[in-house]
């Protein structure tokens, strides 16, 4: 055991946790005093103990149950802002102080339960997607609320005055409190410029206490704790004090009305969201600094349990805090043990130094929180005013701040959610859901057509238009999409909508597809939907959804295809006038003189060439050649269809080309002698003429002109294919 303690003492976790405690504990005391003194000044000491208990319990449990190394959890500013505002509202409503304390504890427990629920249902991964302008406005609003709530304490004015009344009434100021608070603020701001060994908070407290006792040397009454409003006063941590106070409150829970408890739910939900955002924001920053990965849902469950336990024993709730966590990290901490050290040391220091804590001036704590509030104000959104593209985002920040200050944090949370939705809609509507638009004579299928058919498709290809869609098809983008499609509905025989990159489709978008279908059907044209998947990213079965909404009820006007290439190929067949029922089984094997490569060649020449060829047949699904095999032959298709697949890695491949009767493949490998970089598979019963390199060399010796003609034909066909591929690439690069 001694060895374990020795290693812990020598580790960075020990010193990191100790340094983090020196930052977290004073702030926790200040937060507690802020919340409880809002009920009545006499409760300031009780608030200090609530802050201490919160720092100890949350620090211990969150570190034990959470999975994020180096994270320090403690009472935080958002909790102080919401709970103090809640307490002030209850005071104005005439609720007794004892009941207010009990409702604060219940509020912390409910918030913790909400956090546990967030973690179990997986909301932890969603909270971090709240838009930055909303979070920025919220944090700025919380910072301003904290500053406003502390201004009266800094000036030691009567508690019932608003901050602006306190600021405009210098005759009510206690200049001693102002001097103490000013000394604290100045030292906190200057300390980081002079030393980083001691946290600025500790130096600020020391400066405030020093200033207090300097004033006390001129006024003996300041050496008394009883009736002294300038200091926290006795904490009352004995069984007759703090513990008795809290247990007594729980005995009074029966006095609360059900309506009062129900009214806590809205505040509890807002507090849970605030604490969750604060925690996950700190975890994200910690991940970036340490190249680690936190588990958001596990962390929310741990934080929720810690907040329930803290509130149950009279502490205030909290979250993962940025300042203490960064101090912990910079002090050499590496594991969750540092959080345990922070929690234990907070409790030990509070018990050992309870007499010292009683002498901390209230104005010093107010000064600490004013600095915290100023640092919470996010100044980055000011740059949003400089560009028209971000003015709306700045308006969102300002709106959230104004609502938080004028109405409250609950209303600000509602406004924040509404503005989050508006920001999402703006981004969805602002971007086009059409990724590419082209015609079939610009983007052909993977079927390599003979040259004569290719010319026909070049002439007729503009009768079919292709729209590659992306993003979400919903009520916000439907009208924009229809406006872009509508001009094509009047002239095209086929309209292809590719849904491969579509994330979701709602009922409004389905109704729009019905309108497109009906407009085309009136002219005898057809709507083709490609890449219709069983599961969209939102888990919706797209094929079934289209059936349920009536989009595909008439197969004569709407056709579905698994891939865009299949849809283009089907259109090409229609444009070439091929019968839909015609299949490979009706084909007859071609002879050499019937192939386009060898038309207008002399019979005796073709006879010599045929003598060099090998005839082979393959069954459907049979591999003609595999990737990596030597490319020592060219394949002339007499009958059937062959598909070419390129490897993608991981055992996956992609269909990249289809060759049919009268065409050839394997030309590149035949010319450069390198192994095949793809795989050829017979799609139907297939017959080939195969010309090997060995036979070609023999043919070259005996019929140089024939060999040259064959090479020229191969080169010309390959050049046409490459030219067409280049034009398709150029079209895609325009978008």
Helices and strands as residue ranges (DSSP letters): H 2-10, H 12-37, G 41-43, H 44-65, E 73-75, H 77-92, H 97-121, H 124-127, H 132-155, H 163-167, G 170-172, H 175-194, H 200-216, G 220-223, H 242-251, G 253-255, H 258-290, H 296-312, E 318-320, H 322-330, H 337-352, H 354-357, H 362-376, G 380-386, H 391-406, H 409-430, E 434-439, E 447-448, H 451-460, G 461-463, E 464-473, H 478-489, E 494-505, H 507-521, E 526-530, H 542-548, E 558-561, H 564-575, G 584-586, G 592-594, G 596-598, H 603-611, E 614-618, E 623-625, E 633-639, E 642-649, E 652-659, E 664-665, H 667-672, E 679-682, E 686-692, H 693-702, H 704-733
